[in-house]
Amino acid sequence: MTKVFAIGRGQYENVGDIILRRQLLDWVRPAGELHVYVGASPAGYDEGLGLRPGDRVYRSLRAWYQVALASAVRGEAAYVFKPGEIQLTLVGMKEHLSLLPLLVALKLRGGAAIRAGVGTRNYAAVPRALMRPSIALSDRTLWRDDATGRYMGTGAVMPDLAFGEGADDAAVARFASPAPERNALVVSMRGEDPARPYPSQAWLDGVRAYAAAHELEIWAVTQVWTDEERTRRLAADLGGQVLGWVGPTGHDEQERRLRELYSRTAIVLSDRLHVVIAAFTEGAVPVGSPVEGSDKVDRHFTTIGIEGVTVPAATDSADELVTRLEALAGRRAELFGALLDARRRLRGHRDDIQQVLSGRSPAAPATTEPVAG
């Protein structure tokens, strides 16, 4: 039996990392026995990943690597790179360099290596060059946004894995029309650095005005626990309610609480990509709202054919913010039609990856330009 090795450990404070890893683990589990490194995961983390009784779970990276390498040498292993954002720095390259012996063993013994749903936050030539060997030894390389694909110059592009989570397709099709039960406006902002710039007064005024015009409750939420202080400040300044993350609440329970709120949310504003995507997949109109200049949310939505979802939180006009939100809310049919298309693309990549891992798919041809998913 093939043993599929994967790293489930992520930023423990971030529900978004769980969403990405869970989706990819579900994709590859049918290919064989799943061996997942999670480290010293906190309460609810493994449950949030959707780990099952038949999965082999490791707390020690050394033990996981030893079993992976031995299995690869015996010709009974496959490896799946962790999805999400990487930094093109020497530190950020540790997975791509430290696992080269495993990748070589896989290549020599007929195993497969998959990189899917990976993007970058910066663009640096030297670390990019350091990734070339691991890319060359991978059977599939799928970047999660067009900008990363263009920069890396090889591999293909897929929608972010988080677009595959949330409500089922039948429900998404219904999201094209407004629903009266959607009575919440959700905001969430990065707060890991207390000195990080705060949304402008005009943005706060515009959010309140839009919520009042549509009779929406305002909720500030925490999907990354380092944002808790900023969540509470936002709620106080907006006169809204708090869905925080404090005390012993496990990751699985926090995600359940968030999705319950997202399922009745009309519109979401955040500079957190996976807050926007998670709420979007539960039926909220998505709005990226960075305090500082960032194209991260736009990049990932453009990749699935949706343009112009970013409205800066540094705006100096409340009226302009309201106008932009009204325009986005009027695009429901387009937005959720694009989500259904993105999911069709994701299913195609899932099926291909499962075939690669089972040895039923030929190697992809080398490319110099990213291929649309």
Secondary structure, DSSP 8 states (H G I E B T S, - for coil): --EEEEE----TTBHHHHHHHHHHHHHHGGGSEEEEE--S--TTHHHHHT--TTSEEES-HHHHHHHHHHHHHTT-EEEE---EEE-SSTGGGHHHHHTHHHHHHHHHTT-EEEEEEEEESS--HHHHHHHHHHHHT-SEEEESSHHHHHHH-SSEE---GGGGSSS-HHHHHHTTS--TT--EEEEE---SSTTS----HHHHHHHHHHHHHTT-EEEEE-SBGGGHHHHHHHHHHHT-EEE---TT--HHHHHHHHHHHHTTEEEEEES-HHHHHHHHTTT-EEEE--SS---HHHHHHHTTT----B--TT-S-HHHHHHHHHHHHTTHHHHHHHHHHHHHHHHHHHHHHHHHHTT-S------SS-B--
